Amino acid sequence: MIKALRVDHRLLHGQVAFSWTSHLGADCILLASDSLLNDELRLTTVKIARPPGIRLVAKTVEDSIKAIKSGVTDKYKLFIVTDTIDDAARIARECQIKSINLGGTKSAKNKTKLSKAIYVTEQEKKLLQELLQEGIELNIQMIPSEKKIHAESVLN
């Protein structure tokens, strides 16, 4: 059962590893990231951040989608974390996930600030608007105790 799909450019760190996993009751974290698997240092770092007793799996986005569609992940209370809005959109669309938590994206000169931790390009902004039109709920929330911000309120 998929508990949540989250975008966080840091992938696995204290907020994700402990706050969100505990809040969701997740027993498995799936890191869906093409870039992670090509970065040995980053991969080692996220493995160290794994909470005790929680299964951690890192796969490419394509392999993550295949695993979810195959049913192999159904036995877990699955928390999916990806590092880009594009990848989250692809996973949500292909796996019929109806909600995305926006937790953090990097700031850059070509990005607009939507909240204290969410920065988007014009292309990402359009993609988020498309997702909303498709009925996918988008919430901005860094930690579970923080109030959710509905993305449509900051996109328009």
C-alpha positions as CSV (number, residue, x, y, z in Angstrom):
1,M,0.0,0.0,0.0
2,I,1.4,3.4,-1.0
3,K,1.3,5.7,2.0
4,A,2.7,8.8,0.3
5,L,4.7,10.1,-2.6
6,R,7.1,13.0,-1.7
7,V,9.4,15.3,-3.6
8,D,12.5,16.2,-1.6
9,H,15.8,17.0,-3.4
10,R,17.7,15.7,-0.4
11,L,15.8,12.4,-0.6
12,L,16.5,10.8,2.8
13,H,17.4,12.9,5.8
14,G,16.0,13.4,9.4
15,Q,12.6,14.8,8.4
16,V,12.0,12.1,5.9
17,A,13.6,9.2,7.7
18,F,12.0,9.8,11.1
19,S,9.2,12.4,11.1
20,W,7.5,11.3,7.9
21,T,8.1,7.5,8.2
22,S,6.7,7.5,11.7
23,H,3.8,9.7,10.9
24,L,2.8,7.6,7.9
25,G,3.4,4.3,9.6
26,A,5.6,3.3,6.7
27,D,7.8,0.2,6.9
28,C,9.6,0.7,3.5
29,I,11.1,3.7,1.9
30,L,11.5,3.6,-1.9
31,L,13.9,6.2,-3.2
32,A,13.0,6.7,-6.9
33,S,15.9,8.6,-8.4
34,D,18.0,8.1,-11.5
35,S,20.7,10.4,-10.3
36,L,21.1,8.7,-6.9
37,L,22.2,5.4,-8.3
38,N,25.0,7.1,-10.3
39,D,26.4,8.8,-7.2
40,E,28.1,6.3,-4.9
41,L,28.8,8.9,-2.1
42,R,25.2,10.1,-2.1
43,L,23.9,6.5,-2.1
44,T,26.1,5.6,0.9
45,T,24.9,8.7,2.7
46,V,21.2,7.9,2.3
47,K,21.8,4.3,3.4
48,I,23.3,5.6,6.7
49,A,20.1,7.8,7.2
50,R,17.8,4.7,7.1
51,P,15.8,4.5,10.2
52,P,16.2,1.2,12.2
53,G,13.6,-1.4,11.2
54,I,12.6,0.3,8.0
55,R,13.4,-1.3,4.7
56,L,15.2,1.0,2.2
57,V,15.2,0.5,-1.5
58,A,16.8,2.7,-4.1
59,K,15.7,2.2,-7.8
60,T,15.6,4.2,-11.0
61,V,12.3,5.9,-11.7
62,E,11.6,3.3,-14.4
63,D,12.4,0.4,-12.1
64,S,10.3,2.0,-9.3
65,I,7.3,2.2,-11.6
66,K,7.7,-1.4,-12.8
67,A,8.0,-2.6,-9.2
68,I,4.9,-0.7,-8.1
69,K,2.9,-1.9,-11.1
70,S,4.0,-5.5,-10.7
71,G,2.5,-5.6,-7.2
72,V,5.8,-6.6,-5.5
73,T,5.5,-3.5,-3.3
74,D,1.9,-4.2,-2.2
75,K,3.1,-6.0,1.0
76,Y,4.7,-2.9,2.3
77,K,3.4,0.4,3.7
78,L,5.4,2.2,1.1
79,F,6.7,5.7,1.3
80,I,8.1,6.9,-2.1
81,V,10.5,9.7,-2.2
82,T,11.9,11.2,-5.4
83,D,14.1,14.2,-5.9
84,T,12.3,16.0,-8.7
85,I,8.9,17.2,-9.5
86,D,9.2,15.6,-13.0
87,D,9.8,12.2,-11.5
88,A,7.0,12.5,-9.0
89,A,4.6,13.5,-11.8
90,R,5.7,10.5,-13.9
91,I,5.3,8.1,-10.9
92,A,1.9,9.6,-9.9
93,R,0.6,9.4,-13.5
94,E,1.8,5.9,-14.3
95,C,0.9,4.4,-10.9
96,Q,-2.4,6.2,-10.4
97,I,-1.2,8.0,-7.2
98,K,-3.6,10.8,-6.4
99,S,-1.5,12.9,-4.0
100,I,2.0,14.4,-4.0
101,N,3.7,16.0,-1.0
102,L,6.1,18.7,-2.0
103,G,8.7,18.8,0.7
104,G,11.7,20.6,-0.8
105,T,13.3,21.6,-4.1
106,K,16.5,23.5,-4.7
107,S,16.5,27.2,-5.2
108,A,18.1,28.6,-8.4
109,K,18.2,31.8,-10.4
110,N,15.6,30.5,-12.9
111,K,13.2,29.4,-10.2
112,T,10.2,31.0,-8.5
113,K,9.7,30.6,-4.8
114,L,6.4,29.0,-3.9
115,S,7.1,28.5,-0.2
116,K,10.1,28.5,2.1
117,A,11.4,25.2,0.7
118,I,9.7,24.9,-2.8
119,Y,11.3,26.6,-5.8
120,V,10.0,25.8,-9.3
121,T,10.9,26.6,-12.9
122,E,8.2,27.8,-15.3
123,Q,8.1,24.3,-16.8
124,E,7.6,22.7,-13.3
125,K,4.9,25.3,-12.5
126,K,3.1,24.3,-15.7
127,L,3.5,20.6,-14.8
128,L,2.1,21.2,-11.3
129,Q,-0.9,23.0,-12.8
130,E,-1.5,20.1,-15.2
131,L,-1.4,17.6,-12.3
132,L,-4.0,19.7,-10.4
133,Q,-6.2,19.7,-13.5
134,E,-5.8,15.9,-13.7
135,G,-7.1,15.7,-10.1
136,I,-3.9,15.0,-8.3
137,E,-3.7,16.7,-5.0
138,L,-0.5,18.7,-4.3
139,N,0.4,19.7,-0.8
140,I,3.4,21.6,0.4
141,Q,4.5,20.4,3.8
142,M,8.0,20.0,5.1
143,I,7.2,18.1,8.2
144,P,4.0,16.4,9.4
145,S,3.3,18.9,12.2
146,E,3.4,21.8,9.8
147,K,0.1,23.0,8.3
148,K,-0.4,21.8,4.7
149,I,-0.4,24.4,2.0
150,H,-2.5,23.5,-1.0
151,A,-0.3,24.1,-4.0
152,E,-3.1,25.6,-6.0
153,S,-3.2,28.5,-3.6
154,V,0.4,29.5,-4.4
155,L,0.5,28.5,-8.1
156,N,-2.1,31.1,-9.3
